[in-house]
Amino acid sequence: MRTITLAILATLVTLSGTCAQDLTLPAEVGSVLPLAPDDYVVPMGHSEDLTFTAPEGLDDRQVVLGFRARIDNPTPIGSTNALVIQVNGEPVQLSTARRELRLLNKPNTFAWTSPPELTWYITTGQWRIAYAPDFEILLDREYYGPQAYEFSFDISDLVRPGANTVTLQNTGNEAVAEHAGAPLDLVFRDLRLEVRQGPGVLPGEPPRRDETGPWQPREQRFAPIAIEDGRPAATIIRVRGHRYELTSEFSAPG
């Protein structure tokens, strides 16, 4: 029994060392770097740091953080804002400061029942994750589609040569867990970095104009716009992955 116990401990130490070792991101287009084994769990209220080393020469590359994720639950009871992502301490939001989209693999909105639409990104800085017991049950559901679990983010501007850290924070809390009847563990598969042909999103703030001189027309920026009818007296405008609702209300004296 003692021999078996020591063997198990040795195996666990080896696995721990393997997970903790520094990972190096190749610079070649098409490279994929796994960041964690399947099924990687971040418990409710916890955050986990995944470290890797990036080389010089990624300026003309697109670096993508990808994974599949679900909130572990016996039944698919919906979804909730459950995940905050940071790279080197910077939040991974829907768009960059230059209004370039980070979410690459699907629209930010999807059809629901009440309300009629939901967004994957919550403006408080969290990402919506679906409840599910596995990574298959939601694939043919009407309201999620084949991208139910999958997320791909352009993080090119946040990766720097040398040491880097991806932080995954589970923002679930006891009140939400009690309502769901589950511990709200986040489960990840295919947690990886991909190097694609670039360039990716640009770093920093957009250049600011000098407002002290003569007036000059601003640079024109074009993006496809979709306009549709919403609820009564509402117009829905979609542009660059964002959804804007325009409403009007009128009244008369008495």
C-alpha positions in Angstrom: 0.0 0.0 0.0 2.9 2.4 0.8 4.5 1.7 -2.5 1.3 2.5 -4.4 0.7 5.7 -2.4 4.2 6.9 -3.1 3.8 6.2 -6.8 0.5 8.1 -6.9 2.2 11.1 -5.2 5.1 11.0 -7.6 2.7 11.0 -10.5 0.8 14.0 -9.1 4.0 15.9 -8.6 5.0 15.2 -12.2 1.7 16.4 -13.5 1.8 19.5 -11.4 5.2 20.4 -12.7 4.1 19.8 -16.2 1.1 22.2 -15.8 3.2 24.8 -14.0 6.1 24.9 -16.5 6.6 27.9 -18.7 5.0 27.6 -22.1 6.5 29.3 -25.1 4.3 30.7 -28.0 5.8 30.0 -31.4 5.9 32.9 -33.8 5.0 30.8 -36.9 1.5 31.3 -38.4 -0.6 28.3 -37.8 1.0 27.5 -34.4 -1.3 26.4 -31.5 -0.1 26.5 -27.9 -2.3 24.6 -25.3 -2.5 26.5 -22.1 -4.2 23.9 -19.8 -5.4 20.3 -20.0 -9.0 19.4 -20.5 -11.2 19.8 -18.4 -9.7 22.8 -16.7 -11.9 24.0 -13.8 -12.0 27.4 -12.2 -14.2 27.2 -9.1 -16.8 29.8 -8.2 -15.2 32.9 -6.8 -11.7 31.9 -7.8 -9.3 33.2 -10.4 -6.5 31.3 -12.1 -3.4 32.6 -13.9 -2.0 30.8 -16.9 1.5 32.0 -17.9 3.4 31.8 -21.2 6.3 33.3 -22.9 6.0 35.2 -26.2 8.8 35.8 -28.7 9.8 39.0 -30.5 8.5 39.5 -34.0 4.7 39.1 -33.4 3.9 42.6 -34.7 2.5 41.2 -38.0 0.7 38.3 -36.4 -2.7 37.9 -34.9 -2.6 36.2 -31.5 -6.0 34.6 -30.6 -7.1 33.2 -27.2 -9.6 30.4 -27.7 -11.5 27.9 -25.6 -14.8 26.2 -25.0 -16.5 26.9 -21.7 -19.5 26.0 -19.7 -20.9 26.4 -16.2 -21.1 22.9 -14.8 -24.7 22.1 -14.1 -26.9 19.0 -14.3 -29.3 20.7 -16.7 -29.1 23.5 -19.3 -31.0 26.1 -17.4 -29.8 29.2 -19.4 -26.7 31.3 -19.0 -25.3 34.1 -16.8 -22.4 36.5 -16.7 -19.7 34.4 -15.1 -16.3 35.1 -16.6 -13.8 38.0 -16.5 -10.7 37.6 -18.7 -7.5 39.6 -18.4 -4.2 39.5 -20.3 -1.3 41.0 -18.3 -3.8 42.8 -16.1 -5.8 44.3 -19.0 -9.4 43.4 -19.4 -10.5 41.5 -22.5 -13.7 43.3 -23.5 -15.9 43.2 -26.6 -13.9 45.9 -28.3 -10.6 47.7 -28.0 -10.1 51.4 -27.3 -9.9 51.7 -31.1 -13.4 50.1 -31.4 -11.9 47.0 -33.0 -13.8 43.8 -32.1 -12.1 41.2 -30.0 -14.8 38.5 -30.2 -14.0 36.8 -33.5 -16.0 33.7 -33.9 -19.7 34.8 -33.4 -21.9 37.8 -33.1 -22.2 39.4 -29.7 -26.0 39.0 -29.7 -28.2 35.9 -30.0 -31.9 35.3 -30.0 -33.7 34.5 -26.7 -37.2 34.5 -25.4 -37.6 37.2 -22.7 -35.8 39.5 -23.4 -35.8 38.7 -27.1 -32.0 39.0 -27.3 -29.1 38.4 -25.0 -25.4 39.4 -25.4 -22.3 37.3 -24.8 -20.5 40.4 -23.4 -22.0 42.2 -20.4 -21.1 45.9 -20.1 -19.9 45.3 -16.5 -16.9 43.6 -18.0 -18.1 40.0 -17.8 -18.7 37.3 -20.4 -21.8 35.2 -20.5 -21.4 31.4 -20.1 -24.1 28.8 -20.6 -25.1 26.2 -18.0 -24.6 22.7 -19.3 -23.6 19.2 -18.1 -21.3 18.6 -21.0 -20.0 20.1 -24.3 -22.6 18.6 -26.6 -26.1 19.2 -25.3 -26.3 22.8 -26.4 -25.1 22.3 -30.0 -28.5 21.7 -31.5 -30.5 24.1 -29.2 -32.5 26.8 -30.9 -31.1 29.7 -29.0 -27.4 29.0 -28.9 -26.4 27.2 -32.1 -23.1 25.5 -32.8 -21.1 28.4 -31.2 -22.7 27.9 -27.8 -19.5 27.0 -26.0 -16.8 28.4 -28.3 -15.0 31.8 -27.8 -12.1 33.3 -29.8 -10.6 36.6 -28.8 -8.1 38.8 -30.6 -5.5 39.6 -27.9 -2.7 40.7 -30.2 -2.3 44.2 -28.6 -2.1 42.7 -25.1 0.7 40.2 -25.7 4.2 41.4 -25.1 7.6 39.8 -25.7 8.7 37.8 -22.7 6.5 36.7 -19.8 2.7 37.0 -20.2 -0.3 36.0 -18.0 -3.8 35.1 -18.9 -6.2 35.4 -15.9 -9.6 33.7 -15.8 -11.9 34.8 -13.0 -15.1 33.0 -12.1 -17.4 35.8 -10.9 -20.2 33.5 -9.7 -21.4 34.0 -6.1 -23.4 32.2 -3.5 -26.7 33.9 -4.3 -26.5 32.8 -8.0 -25.3 29.3 -7.0 -28.3 28.9 -4.7 -30.7 30.0 -7.4 -29.1 27.6 -9.9 -28.7 24.8 -7.4 -25.2 24.1 -8.5 -21.6 25.1 -7.4 -21.1 27.2 -10.6 -17.7 25.7 -11.5 -16.4 27.0 -14.9 -15.1 24.1 -17.1 -12.8 24.8 -20.0 -11.7 22.7 -23.0 -9.3 23.5 -25.8 -7.8 26.4 -23.8 -5.2 27.6 -26.2 -3.4 30.4 -28.0 -3.3 30.5 -31.8 -1.0 32.4 -34.1 -2.8 33.6 -37.2 -1.8 35.7 -40.2 -2.1 39.3 -39.0 -2.1 42.0 -38.2 -4.4 41.8 -35.2 -6.1 44.6 -33.3 -3.9 47.7 -32.7 -2.6 48.6 -29.3 -3.2 51.8 -27.4 -5.7 54.6 -27.7 -6.7 56.0 -31.1 -4.8 59.2 -32.0 -6.3 62.4 -30.7 -6.9 65.3 -33.0 -5.4 68.7 -32.3 -8.5 70.8 -31.7 -6.7 74.1 -31.4 -6.2 74.7 -35.2 -8.6 75.3 -38.1 -11.5 72.9 -38.3 -10.8 69.8 -40.4 -13.3 67.1 -41.3 -12.7 63.9 -39.4 -11.5 60.7 -41.1 -14.5 58.7 -42.4 -14.9 55.2 -41.0 -17.4 52.9 -42.5 -19.0 49.8 -41.1 -22.0 47.8 -42.1 -25.2 48.9 -40.3 -28.4 46.9 -40.0 -31.6 48.7 -39.0 -34.8 46.8 -37.9 -38.0 47.3 -36.0 -37.9 46.4 -32.4 -40.7 46.4 -29.8 -43.4 49.1 -30.3 -41.9 52.6 -30.8 -38.3 51.2 -31.0 -35.7 50.9 -33.7 -32.8 48.5 -33.4 -29.4 49.5 -34.9 -26.6 47.0 -35.2 -23.0 48.1 -36.0 -19.6 46.6 -35.2 -21.0 43.9 -33.0 -23.0 46.4 -30.8 -26.8 46.7 -30.5 -28.4 50.1 -30.0 -32.1 50.6 -29.3 -33.6 53.9 -30.1 -36.9 54.7 -28.5 -39.2 57.7 -28.4 -42.0 58.7 -26.0 -44.5 61.6 -26.4 -47.1 63.0 -24.2 -49.6 65.9 -24.3 -50.9 68.1 -21.5 -53.6 66.4 -19.5 
